[in-house]
Structures are given as structure tokens and as C-alpha cells.
Amino acid sequence: MTQRTRQGAVTLAAVLLGTAAGCAGQADPGKASPRQEPQHPAPFAAGGTVAARGFTLVASGDVLPHDSVIRQARADADGDGYDFRPMLAGVRPVISGADLAICHMETVYGGNGDYTGYPAFKSPPQIAKALASTGYDSCSAASNHTLDDGAAGVRRTLDALDEAGIRHAGSARTAAEAARPAWLKAGGAKVAQLAYTYGTNGFPLPEKQPWAVSLIDERKIVADARAARKAGADVVVVSLHWGTEWETDPDERQLRLGRTLTVSTTDGRPDIDLILGTHAHVPQAYEKVNGTWIVYGMGNQIAGSMVNYEGVEDPRGHQGSIGRFTFVPPARPGERWAVKKAEFIPQWMNAGTGRVINLPAALCRDADLEDCLAAQSAIRKAVLSRGAAEQGLTMGR
């Protein structure tokens, strides 16, 4: 609990609820919401036929199962394996309600009960089915922990995601797999997701498998985006595991790479349509750069106790945001699909209960009230810290 008075918490509650006023009501968190069509008129092609329709895309931050998270999933399974679905039930309406949902699978999966948390993660593969049940369609799988269990960990992880029906980008079992993006369909669009990481915590790439993890290289990212466009991608989404841990402000490399990637065009059309950042473990800003939205860091979605570099448990490690972007098709062939509406949804993992909470839609009660309100305020401040509100970003629920 924070040390603010209950009166201060109630005052802040009024402010935050006022900010969220006018949003749609919350769906039942125990039921999957039907995927909603974006509310905008469909453009018409020649001859009066309806052209491609738009879509909503949501994306969220690091799924980082520490030992305490693994224990919670075991408890939620009542002794029968591991069940991560209750942990994610609070954000299921948001995730399943979008046309396309992207997660970040920070860790690799273990096998035969060999599961560990920090520092070398091997997570229960049952988390893949929970992500699918929550509504995720694809996950970025490139992180500094991708090689925590070598090539075997990569293979187990991608096999489990495949079995759950979740696409993936950023790590690979073969050179051919590494050479292609995750192909997705949303609305009337063909979407390509690419994913890259700044490094692998010093673990070398597996012998004779230099393609096992996609590393950040701006020339390669642009080349891959252009190749995806040439292969038919209407929208190119790039997931980047980058930045400085525990820093709310994006670092210079993030800013520089963001500018470089968003300025890249082919025949006047941007090569990349959206950049989604992870890794810092704290919420970072959203910003429109050269006409393209960048989420520098979505923070953590699932995590256990988070201790910062000062050796102190840091509440920011349980804070994150879900980005929601509504894309509309171009009026003329060859132009870009535009983001008509950009939103962020503050989320918080209650480490005490082991549950992820959609903060604007939550009814934070009793002992959690002050923590809920403090988290929402901190996330909002970080997300809007580079002027995104003036660029059209709003808080959703």
C-alpha cells in the first residue's frame, strides 16, 4: 500500500474516473467478448463494391513468469499442471475484443517439469494455451532471455505456441522460418509482424544456427519490412525488445532507431506502420514519429516480485499498458493503412492475488484501492510523457 490517505485516494479516483468517462462499459471478465468491428464506414471500390474493412490491433508487454508466478499458476490449476488463464482473465475482454492481438513472450519454455524463474527462465508451456484462450493471435519471441535454454528452449517454445494456434516472430527453428514474418489477417488487411531483440544476455547463438534469434540491425529491419510489403503486407508491425531497464524515459538508442525506422519509405509509403516496444519492465511513452506510432515500452504484463538495480522492490515492475490501434484502409490503392484511433489501457498485476487488472474498467476495492489508483496515475504519466495526448492518444478501457 502507498502511504497516501484514503481521502487522497478517493479524490484521485474521481479524477481518473472522470478521465475515463464516456468509454464503453466493461465486458464480463469471465467470458470471451466477441471481436468487434471498428466503427467507421467501409470505403467503396470501383463499381460500388465494398473494399477492405478496417481492424483493431491490441498489443501488451512482457510475459515474465518468475517463480512466484509459476507457483500461482500451479495453485490455480488445483494440482493438475499449470493454469495461467485466471491470471489473465481481467484483460481477456480487451484482448479478445480486438481483431488482432499481439503479446510479448519474454521467456522460453521448459520440459518435463523443469521450470525455473529468474535468472535463466524456463516457463511451463501451458502458458501458451492461456495466451490463446485470452485472445492472443501472435507473440513476439525475441528477447534477452530467448537463449536461456539454448536451441532446445527455442524449439519447445515455438512448438507450444504452434500447438496453441499462436503465430510468432523473432526466434526460429530453421533458417526458412527465420526469413519470414508472422503472417496475420485482420479485417481486410494482411498483416506482417517482425520482431527483434538488442541481445541475449551474453548467450551465444547456437552453433550453425545464427538465425535462431533476430537481433536488432536497422538495415535488416528495413530490408525485412520491405520484403514483407513486397510479399503483400498491407500493414507491417515491428516488435522491438530494446531500451534501458527501469528507465521510464526512452533512451537515446530507442529515439534514434525509432526516427530511422519511421522515416524509411518506399515509393513515398512508410515501410513500417507500427512499432511495439518491450524490455524496460516499466511503462514508457507512446509517440507519433514521422507519422507512425511508436510504443517505446509497454512495461510488464505478467511478472513476480521485481527488484530494481538499487536492490529495492519496485512497484513499476507490475505496471504496464495495452496499446489499441484502429487501422482504416486507404482511399486509394498503394497508400498506407492509417491509424484512425490510438488508445492506451493501463493495466496492473496485483502480485498479492496473482491477477492482471484492467485498471480503467476495474473496481479497485478495499486494501487495493490506493495501489490501483497509484498505478493508473503512474502509467498515464509515463505513457503521455512525450506529448502523445496532443497527438491524439486517449485512454481506453
Phi, psi and omega in degrees: 000143173283170184263008179290156180286158177300325179297318179296322180296317180295321178298314179296324178301317180297319180296312184290321177294327176295322179298323184273357183302144179094351178282162179293156180290161182282138174281164178297118184294346180271357182232145177287131178276145175294145179291125187267141175284139178297143185271080173209152182291142177282137177289163181247137177274177179302140180086002175087001179283150181287129180275189181304145178258157182284183182202161173253139178237131173242151179214147183223173191272203191296128168264107193229083186283097171288175181304319181294326178292319178297318178297321179296318180294326177292317178296320180291341178272001179054042176085359181250074179082226185221134181231109180265359184295316178300329180298325186258000187301328183293336179252002181302318179301321179291314185291310182288342180280353179267160176287329183215131182230131184238131176249175172237109178272097187292326190247169173259168185259143175271182180222153175055041176080004180273084185239135182219155173262215181300142008265337179252103188280136166221104190265154174298133182294346179299344179295332179298317179293326178293321178297317178296317180296328179288337177119007181286141179257331184206156177225141167284139184232021177254116179208176176289353178253006184299330182255021179301331177233032175063202182296329180296320178295319177299313182298313180300320182295311182290326175299316181293320178296319176300314181298327180278352180083024180253127175287167184205155179214149173110340172222162189205154177264340180220163178296323180295319179295321181294335186276353182239150177281174167281121180265130185224154174242136178211127185057232176259016187253148169260118187249134175248127175252129175243151182214144184212156177232154179289335182180186185227034178059030177087351177290129180287155174297143181303146181303130180064017177228060181295348181265003186300327179226137178273118180264150181294122175211112190301325179294317180293320179300314179297316180298318179293321179295317179294323178294320178296319178297317180297329180279359174116009180290126173280324181228131178247120179250130180244121176263128183235125173265102193208182174091185182247124181303139176071008177258117179293323179278135175299143182276176186296325180293319176300314182296316182293313180294322177301316179296317182296315183290322183281342179274346183288127181224160172228121183054039176082359181253130179303140180283336183233135186255342181197138176240129182241119185255147175219174170115325189292341181069007174224154178296139175236177188287156163258148178200141174267118184238124182053035177083004182239135180284134173240129168257107184294324178195128182268000182073192180270144169262311177236128178197153173272206180300128183247117180252125183279184185291349176268004180077018183248137175296124189248117182297339179296338179291352175249012181251145179199179176224152169255125175270136177231122185233128178260114180264141175237147183288158181289153177288332181230144179303142177092348176271168185279153167286125186262150172276109180279328182218132178238131182223156168234146180235110179297136175226156186216135173264118176281102184295334180292321181259348181070039183230140174272133187241130170280102191296313181297333182264352186281153170254089183285120186241161168051234188290342182274348190304308184295320179296318178300311183292321178296320179296314181298319179296317181293319179296314180300317180298315181294313183299323185265009189291345179246026172085021183295331179298319178291340179269002174109001179286135178233163177270126177258192177207000000 
